[in-house]
Amino acid sequence: MCRRLTPLASGLLAALGLALAPVASAADGDHDRARGALERGEILPLAQILAVAVAHVPGRIIEVELERDDGRWIYEVELLTRGGRLVEIEIDGATGRILEIEADDEWDD
């Protein structure tokens, strides 16, 4: 019985590895793209962007995305406030200016 399960388990692990390979490759491409934009001076360093976000909405950073929208870089920073609200802040990647703040309920500046 154990001899039959070992090849099956090995096959499943190999298939899982092949299925996840494109995900890892895409993530590597995103890092390279962000690094290139930083080196070309198109975006501010992530630490500076996160400082802007936390200064406006104190909380714990949950997720950060960098996207290209209409020719400009936009950081999307998702935070969990001390009060338990989930807040997303869009920040211009080149200037550090806050473009939009969205919360799971009404957000007051």
N, CA, C and O atoms as a GROMACS GRO file, in nm:
protein
  436
    1MET      N    1   0.082  -0.120   0.000
    1MET     CA    2   0.000   0.000   0.000
    1MET      C    3   0.086   0.126   0.000
    1MET      O    4   0.062   0.219  -0.076
    2CYS      N    5   0.187   0.128   0.086
    2CYS     CA    6   0.274   0.245   0.096
    2CYS      C    7   0.351   0.268  -0.033
    2CYS      O    8   0.377   0.382  -0.072
    3ARG      N    9   0.388   0.157  -0.101
    3ARG     CA   10   0.462   0.168  -0.227
    3ARG      C   11   0.376   0.232  -0.336
    3ARG      O   12   0.430   0.299  -0.425
    4ARG      N   13   0.246   0.212  -0.332
    4ARG     CA   14   0.157   0.272  -0.432
    4ARG      C   15   0.135   0.420  -0.405
    4ARG      O   16   0.122   0.499  -0.499
    5LEU      N   17   0.130   0.459  -0.279
    5LEU     CA   18   0.104   0.599  -0.244
    5LEU      C   19   0.224   0.688  -0.271
    5LEU      O   20   0.207   0.805  -0.305
    6THR      N   21   0.344   0.636  -0.256
    6THR     CA   22   0.464   0.718  -0.276
    6THR      C   23   0.471   0.775  -0.417
    6THR      O   24   0.493   0.896  -0.431
    7PRO      N   25   0.455   0.694  -0.524
    7PRO     CA   26   0.457   0.754  -0.658
    7PRO      C   27   0.342   0.852  -0.681
    7PRO      O   28   0.358   0.953  -0.749
    8LEU      N   29   0.227   0.820  -0.624
    8LEU     CA   30   0.112   0.909  -0.638
    8LEU      C   31   0.140   1.044  -0.571
    8LEU      O   32   0.113   1.149  -0.628
    9ALA      N   33   0.192   1.039  -0.449
    9ALA     CA   34   0.224   1.162  -0.377
    9ALA      C   35   0.332   1.241  -0.450
    9ALA      O   36   0.324   1.363  -0.460
   10SER      N   37   0.432   1.171  -0.502
   10SER     CA   38   0.538   1.238  -0.578
   10SER      C   39   0.483   1.307  -0.702
   10SER      O   40   0.520   1.419  -0.734
   11GLY      N   41   0.393   1.238  -0.770
   11GLY     CA   42   0.330   1.296  -0.889
   11GLY      C   43   0.247   1.418  -0.856
   11GLY      O   44   0.251   1.518  -0.929
   12LEU      N   45   0.173   1.413  -0.747
   12LEU     CA   46   0.092   1.528  -0.706
   12LEU      C   47   0.179   1.647  -0.669
   12LEU      O   48   0.148   1.761  -0.704
   13LEU      N   49   0.288   1.621  -0.597
   13LEU     CA   50   0.380   1.730  -0.561
   13LEU      C   51   0.444   1.792  -0.684
   13LEU      O   52   0.460   1.914  -0.691
   14ALA      N   53   0.482   1.710  -0.780
   14ALA     CA   54   0.541   1.761  -0.904
   14ALA      C   55   0.441   1.846  -0.981
   14ALA      O   56   0.476   1.952  -1.032
   15ALA      N   57   0.316   1.800  -0.988
   15ALA     CA   58   0.212   1.876  -1.059
   15ALA      C   59   0.187   2.009  -0.989
   15ALA      O   60   0.168   2.112  -1.054
   16LEU      N   61   0.186   2.007  -0.856
   16LEU     CA   62   0.165   2.131  -0.781
   16LEU      C   63   0.279   2.228  -0.805
   16LEU      O   64   0.257   2.348  -0.822
   17GLY      N   65   0.402   2.176  -0.808
   17GLY     CA   66   0.517   2.261  -0.835
   17GLY      C   67   0.510   2.325  -0.972
   17GLY      O   68   0.543   2.443  -0.987
   18LEU      N   69   0.468   2.249  -1.072
   18LEU     CA   70   0.455   2.304  -1.207
   18LEU      C   71   0.343   2.407  -1.215
   18LEU      O   72   0.353   2.505  -1.288
   19ALA      N   73   0.237   2.384  -1.141
   19ALA     CA   74   0.124   2.478  -1.143
   19ALA      C   75   0.161   2.610  -1.078
   19ALA      O   76   0.113   2.715  -1.120
   20LEU      N   77   0.244   2.606  -0.975
   20LEU     CA   78   0.280   2.728  -0.903
   20LEU      C   79   0.397   2.803  -0.967
   20LEU      O   80   0.419   2.919  -0.934
   21ALA      N   81   0.471   2.742  -1.056
   21ALA     CA   82   0.587   2.806  -1.118
   21ALA      C   83   0.552   2.936  -1.189
   21ALA      O   84   0.625   3.033  -1.172
   22PRO      N   85   0.443   2.944  -1.269
   22PRO     CA   86   0.411   3.071  -1.334
   22PRO      C   87   0.378   3.182  -1.235
   22PRO      O   88   0.406   3.299  -1.262
   23VAL      N   89   0.321   3.147  -1.120
   23VAL     CA   90   0.290   3.248  -1.018
   23VAL      C   91   0.418   3.309  -0.966
   23VAL      O   92   0.429   3.431  -0.954
   24ALA      N   93   0.516   3.226  -0.933
   24ALA     CA   94   0.644   3.276  -0.883
   24ALA      C   95   0.714   3.359  -0.990
   24ALA      O   96   0.772   3.462  -0.959
   25SER      N   97   0.707   3.315  -1.114
   25SER     CA   98   0.770   3.388  -1.223
   25SER      C   99   0.707   3.525  -1.242
   25SER      O  100   0.778   3.623  -1.265
   26ALA      N  101   0.576   3.534  -1.233
   26ALA     CA  102   0.507   3.663  -1.246
   26ALA      C  103   0.545   3.756  -1.132
   26ALA      O  104   0.564   3.876  -1.154
   27ALA      N  105   0.556   3.702  -1.011
   27ALA     CA  106   0.594   3.784  -0.897
   27ALA      C  107   0.736   3.837  -0.915
   27ALA      O  108   0.762   3.953  -0.883
   28ASP      N  109   0.827   3.754  -0.966
   28ASP     CA  110   0.963   3.800  -0.992
   28ASP      C  111   0.963   3.913  -1.093
   28ASP      O  112   1.038   4.009  -1.078
   29GLY      N  113   0.881   3.903  -1.196
   29GLY     CA  114   0.871   4.009  -1.297
   29GLY      C  115   0.821   4.138  -1.238
   29GLY      O  116   0.867   4.246  -1.276
   30ASP      N  117   0.727   4.130  -1.144
   30ASP     CA  118   0.676   4.250  -1.078
   30ASP      C  119   0.786   4.319  -0.998
   30ASP      O  120   0.797   4.442  -1.000
   31HIS      N  121   0.867   4.240  -0.928
   31HIS     CA  122   0.976   4.298  -0.850
   31HIS      C  123   1.077   4.366  -0.942
   31HIS      O  124   1.125   4.475  -0.911
   32ASP      N  125   1.109   4.302  -1.052
   32ASP     CA  126   1.204   4.360  -1.148
   32ASP      C  127   1.149   4.489  -1.207
   32ASP      O  128   1.223   4.586  -1.225
   33ARG      N  129   1.021   4.489  -1.237
   33ARG     CA  130   0.958   4.609  -1.294
   33ARG      C  131   0.961   4.724  -1.194
   33ARG      O  132   0.990   4.838  -1.231
   34ALA      N  133   0.931   4.696  -1.068
   34ALA     CA  134   0.932   4.799  -0.964
   34ALA      C  135   1.075   4.849  -0.940
   34ALA      O  136   1.097   4.969  -0.926
   35ARG      N  137   1.171   4.758  -0.936
   35ARG     CA  138   1.310   4.797  -0.915
   35ARG      C  139   1.357   4.887  -1.029
   35ARG      O  140   1.425   4.986  -1.006
   36GLY      N  141   1.321   4.851  -1.152
   36GLY     CA  142   1.359   4.932  -1.267
   36GLY      C  143   1.298   5.071  -1.261
   36GLY      O  144   1.366   5.170  -1.291
   37ALA      N  145   1.172   5.081  -1.221
   37ALA     CA  146   1.106   5.212  -1.209
   37ALA      C  147   1.174   5.296  -1.102
   37ALA      O  148   1.189   5.417  -1.119
   38LEU      N  149   1.214   5.234  -0.993
   38LEU     CA  150   1.284   5.306  -0.886
   38LEU      C  151   1.420   5.355  -0.935
   38LEU      O  152   1.457   5.470  -0.910
   39GLU      N  153   1.494   5.269  -1.003
   39GLU     CA  154   1.626   5.306  -1.054
   39GLU      C  155   1.619   5.417  -1.157
   39GLU      O  156   1.711   5.498  -1.167
   40ARG      N  157   1.511   5.422  -1.234
   40ARG     CA  158   1.494   5.528  -1.335
   40ARG      C  159   1.438   5.656  -1.274
   40ARG      O  160   1.424   5.757  -1.344
   41GLY      N  161   1.408   5.653  -1.145
   41GLY     CA  162   1.355   5.772  -1.078
   41GLY      C  163   1.207   5.795  -1.105
   41GLY      O  164   1.157   5.906  -1.084
   42GLU      N  165   1.137   5.693  -1.152
   42GLU     CA  166   0.994   5.707  -1.183
   42GLU      C  167   0.906   5.694  -1.059
   42GLU      O  168   0.794   5.746  -1.057
   43ILE      N  169   0.956   5.626  -0.956
   43ILE     CA  170   0.879   5.608  -0.833
   43ILE      C  171   0.968   5.636  -0.712
   43ILE      O  172   1.090   5.630  -0.719
   44LEU      N  173   0.902   5.667  -0.601
   44LEU     CA  174   0.970   5.686  -0.474
   44LEU      C  175   0.993   5.550  -0.409
   44LEU      O  176   0.924   5.453  -0.441
   45PRO      N  177   1.091   5.543  -0.318
   45PRO     CA  178   1.114   5.416  -0.247
   45PRO      C  179   0.991   5.375  -0.166
   45PRO      O  180   0.917   5.460  -0.117
   46LEU      N  181   0.971   5.246  -0.153
   46LEU     CA  182   0.856   5.194  -0.081
   46LEU      C  183   0.852   5.245   0.063
   46LEU      O  184   0.744   5.276   0.114
   47ALA      N  185   0.966   5.254   0.130
   47ALA     CA  186   0.968   5.302   0.269
   47ALA      C  187   0.909   5.442   0.280
   47ALA      O  188   0.839   5.472   0.376
   48GLN      N  189   0.937   5.526   0.183
   48GLN     CA  190   0.884   5.663   0.183
   48GLN      C  191   0.732   5.662   0.161
   48GLN      O  192   0.660   5.738   0.225
   49ILE      N  193   0.685   5.577   0.072
   49ILE     CA  194   0.542   5.565   0.045
   49ILE      C  195   0.468   5.514   0.169
   49ILE      O  196   0.362   5.566   0.204
   50LEU      N  197   0.525   5.414   0.235
   50LEU     CA  198   0.461   5.359   0.355
   50LEU      C  199   0.457   5.461   0.467
   50LEU      O  200   0.360   5.465   0.544
   51ALA      N  201   0.561   5.544   0.479
   51ALA     CA  202   0.562   5.649   0.581
   51ALA      C  203   0.449   5.749   0.556
   51ALA      O  204   0.384   5.794   0.650
   52VAL      N  205   0.426   5.783   0.430
   52VAL     CA  206   0.315   5.873   0.394
   52VAL      C  207   0.182   5.810   0.433
   52VAL      O  208   0.096   5.876   0.491
   53ALA      N  209   0.165   5.683   0.400
   53ALA     CA  210   0.039   5.614   0.428
   53ALA      C  211   0.010   5.610   0.577
   53ALA      O  212  -0.101   5.644   0.620
   54VAL      N  213   0.108   5.569   0.656
   54VAL     CA  214   0.087   5.554   0.801
   54VAL      C  215   0.072   5.690   0.869
   54VAL      O  216   0.006   5.700   0.972
   55ALA      N  217   0.133   5.794   0.813
   55ALA     CA  218   0.116   5.929   0.869
   55ALA      C  219  -0.029   5.976   0.854
   55ALA      O  220  -0.079   6.049   0.939
   56HIS      N  221  -0.094   5.935   0.747
   56HIS     CA  222  -0.233   5.977   0.724
   56HIS      C  223  -0.334   5.883   0.787
   56HIS      O  224  -0.440   5.927   0.832
   57VAL      N  225  -0.302   5.755   0.791
   57VAL     CA  226  -0.393   5.656   0.849
   57VAL      C  227  -0.309   5.562   0.936
   57VAL      O  228  -0.254   5.464   0.886
   58PRO      N  229  -0.298   5.591   1.065
   58PRO     CA  230  -0.221   5.502   1.152
   58PRO      C  231  -0.282   5.362   1.154
   58PRO      O  232  -0.404   5.346   1.166
   59GLY      N  233  -0.197   5.263   1.141
   59GLY     CA  234  -0.245   5.125   1.143
   59GLY      C  235  -0.138   5.030   1.095
   59GLY      O  236  -0.022   5.068   1.074
   60ARG      N  237  -0.177   4.906   1.079
   60ARG     CA  238  -0.085   4.802   1.035
   60ARG      C  239  -0.102   4.778   0.886
   60ARG      O  240  -0.213   4.760   0.837
   61ILE      N  241   0.009   4.780   0.814
   61ILE     CA  242   0.005   4.760   0.670
   61ILE      C  243  -0.021   4.612   0.641
   61ILE      O  244   0.048   4.524   0.691
   62ILE      N  245  -0.123   4.589   0.559
   62ILE     CA  246  -0.164   4.453   0.525
   62ILE      C  247  -0.112   4.412   0.388
   62ILE      O  248  -0.063   4.300   0.370
   63GLU      N  249  -0.121   4.504   0.291
   63GLU     CA  250  -0.084   4.470   0.153
   63GLU      C  251  -0.044   4.597   0.079
   63GLU      O  252  -0.097   4.705   0.104
   64VAL      N  253   0.051   4.581  -0.013
   64VAL     CA  254   0.094   4.692  -0.099
   64VAL      C  255   0.099   4.641  -0.242
   64VAL      O  256   0.154   4.535  -0.270
   65GLU      N  257   0.042   4.720  -0.334
   65GLU     CA  258   0.049   4.688  -0.476
   65GLU      C  259   0.100   4.812  -0.550
   65GLU      O  260   0.072   4.925  -0.509
   66LEU      N  261   0.173   4.789  -0.656
   66LEU     CA  262   0.219   4.897  -0.743
   66LEU      C  263   0.163   4.870  -0.881
   66LEU      O  264   0.188   4.765  -0.940
   67GLU      N  265   0.085   4.965  -0.931
   67GLU     CA  266   0.021   4.948  -1.061
   67GLU      C  267   0.050   5.067  -1.151
   67GLU      O  268   0.078   5.177  -1.103
   68ARG      N  269   0.044   5.043  -1.279
   68ARG     CA  270   0.059   5.149  -1.379
   68ARG      C  271  -0.081   5.182  -1.427
   68ARG      O  272  -0.152   5.095  -1.478
   69ASP      N  273  -0.123   5.309  -1.411
   69ASP     CA  274  -0.258   5.350  -1.448
   69ASP      C  275  -0.251   5.482  -1.524
   69ASP      O  276  -0.204   5.583  -1.470
   70ASP      N  277  -0.296   5.482  -1.648
   70ASP     CA  278  -0.294   5.601  -1.734
   70ASP      C  279  -0.156   5.666  -1.738
   70ASP      O  280  -0.144   5.789  -1.731
   71GLY      N  281  -0.053   5.584  -1.749
   71GLY     CA  282   0.082   5.636  -1.765
   71GLY      C  283   0.152   5.676  -1.637
   71GLY      O  284   0.264   5.726  -1.642
   72ARG      N  285   0.089   5.655  -1.522
   72ARG     CA  286   0.159   5.689  -1.397
   72ARG      C  287   0.153   5.572  -1.300
   72ARG      O  288   0.062   5.489  -1.304
   73TRP      N  289   0.252   5.568  -1.213
   73TRP     CA  290   0.263   5.463  -1.113
   73TRP      C  291   0.178   5.498  -0.992
   73TRP      O  292   0.184   5.610  -0.941
   74ILE      N  293   0.098   5.402  -0.947
   74ILE     CA  294   0.011   5.420  -0.831
   74ILE      C  295   0.040   5.309  -0.730
   74ILE      O  296   0.034   5.190  -0.763
   75TYR      N  297   0.072   5.350  -0.608
   75TYR     CA  298   0.082   5.253  -0.498
   75TYR      C  299  -0.056   5.240  -0.436
   75TYR      O  300  -0.121   5.341  -0.409
   76GLU      N  301  -0.099   5.118  -0.412
   76GLU     CA  302  -0.222   5.093  -0.336
   76GLU      C  303  -0.180   5.027  -0.206
   76GLU      O  304  -0.129   4.914  -0.205
   77VAL      N  305  -0.200   5.098  -0.095
   77VAL     CA  306  -0.159   5.050   0.036
   77VAL      C  307  -0.284   5.018   0.116
   77VAL      O  308  -0.371   5.103   0.134
   78GLU      N  309  -0.294   4.895   0.163
   78GLU     CA  310  -0.408   4.853   0.243
   78GLU      C  311  -0.363   4.842   0.388
   78GLU      O  312  -0.265   4.774   0.419
   79LEU      N  313  -0.436   4.909   0.478
   79LEU     CA  314  -0.403   4.909   0.619
   79LEU      C  315  -0.520   4.863   0.703
   79LEU      O  316  -0.636   4.875   0.664
   80LEU      N  317  -0.488   4.810   0.820
   80LEU     CA  318  -0.588   4.778   0.920
   80LEU      C  319  -0.567   4.877   1.034
   80LEU      O  320  -0.462   4.876   1.098
   81THR      N  321  -0.666   4.963   1.058
   81THR     CA  322  -0.652   5.066   1.162
   81THR      C  323  -0.661   5.003   1.300
   81THR      O  324  -0.702   4.888   1.316
   82ARG      N  325  -0.621   5.081   1.399
   82ARG     CA  326  -0.629   5.034   1.538
   82ARG      C  327  -0.773   5.006   1.577
   82ARG      O  328  -0.799   4.924   1.664
   83GLY      N  329  -0.866   5.075   1.512
   83GLY     CA  330  -1.008   5.053   1.539
   83GLY      C  331  -1.067   4.935   1.464
   83GLY      O  332  -1.186   4.905   1.479
   84GLY      N  333  -0.985   4.868   1.383
   84GLY     CA  334  -1.031   4.749   1.313
   84GLY      C  335  -1.089   4.775   1.175
   84GLY      O  336  -1.147   4.684   1.115
   85ARG      N  337  -1.076   4.898   1.123
   85ARG     CA  338  -1.126   4.926   0.989
   85ARG      C  339  -1.020   4.895   0.885
   85ARG      O  340  -0.901   4.914   0.909
   86LEU      N  341  -1.064   4.846   0.771
   86LEU     CA  342  -0.976   4.821   0.658
   86LEU      C  343  -0.979   4.944   0.569
   86LEU      O  344  -1.086   4.986   0.524
   87VAL      N  345  -0.862   5.002   0.542
   87VAL     CA  346  -0.852   5.125   0.464
   87VAL      C  347  -0.753   5.104   0.350
   87VAL      O  348  -0.646   5.047   0.369
   88GLU      N  349  -0.790   5.150   0.230
   88GLU     CA  350  -0.701   5.146   0.115
   88GLU      C  351  -0.665   5.288   0.076
   88GLU      O  352  -0.753   5.373   0.060
   89ILE      N  353  -0.536   5.313   0.062
   89ILE     CA  354  -0.487   5.446   0.025
   89ILE      C  355  -0.417   5.434  -0.110
   89ILE      O  356  -0.330   5.349  -0.127
   90GLU      N  357  -0.456   5.518  -0.204
   90GLU     CA  358  -0.386   5.525  -0.333
   90GLU      C  359  -0.291   5.643  -0.327
   90GLU      O  360  -0.330   5.755  -0.295
   91ILE      N  361  -0.165   5.616  -0.359
   91ILE     CA  362  -0.060   5.718  -0.351
   91ILE      C  363   0.013   5.725  -0.484
   91ILE      O  364   0.051   5.622  -0.540
   92ASP      N  365   0.032   5.846  -0.535
   92ASP     CA  366   0.107   5.867  -0.658
   92ASP      C  367   0.251   5.821  -0.634
   92ASP      O  368   0.318   5.870  -0.544
   93GLY      N  369   0.297   5.727  -0.714
   93GLY     CA  370   0.429   5.669  -0.696
   93GLY      C  371   0.543   5.766  -0.719
   93GLY      O  372   0.651   5.749  -0.662
   94ALA      N  373   0.523   5.866  -0.802
   94ALA     CA  374   0.629   5.961  -0.834
   94ALA      C  375   0.640   6.074  -0.733
   94ALA      O  376   0.749   6.122  -0.703
   95THR      N  377   0.525   6.118  -0.679
   95THR     CA  378   0.525   6.236  -0.592
   95THR      C  379   0.499   6.205  -0.445
   95THR      O  380   0.535   6.284  -0.358
   96GLY      N  381   0.438   6.091  -0.417
   96GLY     CA  382   0.401   6.058  -0.279
   96GLY      C  383   0.272   6.125  -0.235
   96GLY      O  384   0.236   6.120  -0.118
   97ARG      N  385   0.202   6.188  -0.329
   97ARG     CA  386   0.077   6.256  -0.297
   97ARG      C  387  -0.037   6.155  -0.287
   97ARG      O  388  -0.050   6.065  -0.370
   98ILE      N  389  -0.118   6.170  -0.183
   98ILE     CA  390  -0.233   6.082  -0.166
   98ILE      C  391  -0.339   6.119  -0.269
   98ILE      O  392  -0.378   6.235  -0.280
   99LEU      N  393  -0.384   6.019  -0.343
   99LEU     CA  394  -0.485   6.040  -0.446
   99LEU      C  395  -0.625   6.008  -0.396
   99LEU      O  396  -0.722   6.074  -0.432
  100GLU      N  397  -0.634   5.905  -0.312
  100GLU     CA  398  -0.766   5.861  -0.266
  100GLU      C  399  -0.751   5.777  -0.140
  100GLU      O  400  -0.655   5.702  -0.124
  101ILE      N  401  -0.848   5.791  -0.051
  101ILE     CA  402  -0.856   5.706   0.068
  101ILE      C  403  -0.994   5.643   0.069
  101ILE      O  404  -1.096   5.712   0.067
  102GLU      N  405  -0.997   5.510   0.074
  102GLU     CA  406  -1.123   5.437   0.080
  102GLU      C  407  -1.122   5.351   0.205
  102GLU      O  408  -1.022   5.288   0.238
  103ALA      N  409  -1.235   5.350   0.276
  103ALA     CA  410  -1.246   5.268   0.396
  103ALA      C  411  -1.368   5.178   0.385
  103ALA      O  412  -1.455   5.198   0.300
  104ASP      N  413  -1.372   5.078   0.472
  104ASP     CA  414  -1.487   4.988   0.471
  104ASP      C  415  -1.612   5.060   0.520
  104ASP      O  416  -1.723   5.009   0.502
  105ASP      N  417  -1.595   5.177   0.580
  105ASP     CA  418  -1.707   5.265   0.613
  105ASP      C  419  -1.660   5.408   0.590
  105ASP      O  420  -1.546   5.429   0.548
  106GLU      N  421  -1.742   5.505   0.616
  106GLU     CA  422  -1.709   5.647   0.590
  106GLU      C  423  -1.579   5.685   0.660
  106GLU      O  424  -1.564   5.660   0.780
  107TRP      N  425  -1.486   5.745   0.587
  107TRP     CA  426  -1.358   5.788   0.643
  107TRP      C  427  -1.358   5.939   0.658
  107TRP      O  428  -1.388   6.011   0.562
  108ASP      N  429  -1.324   5.987   0.776
  108ASP     CA  430  -1.315   6.131   0.801
  108ASP      C  431  -1.169   6.169   0.811
  108ASP      O  432  -1.093   6.107   0.885
  109ASP      N  433  -1.128   6.272   0.734
  109ASP     CA  434  -0.989   6.318   0.738
  109ASP      C  435  -0.955   6.377   0.870
  109ASP      O  436  -0.842   6.420   0.891
   0.00000   0.00000   0.00000
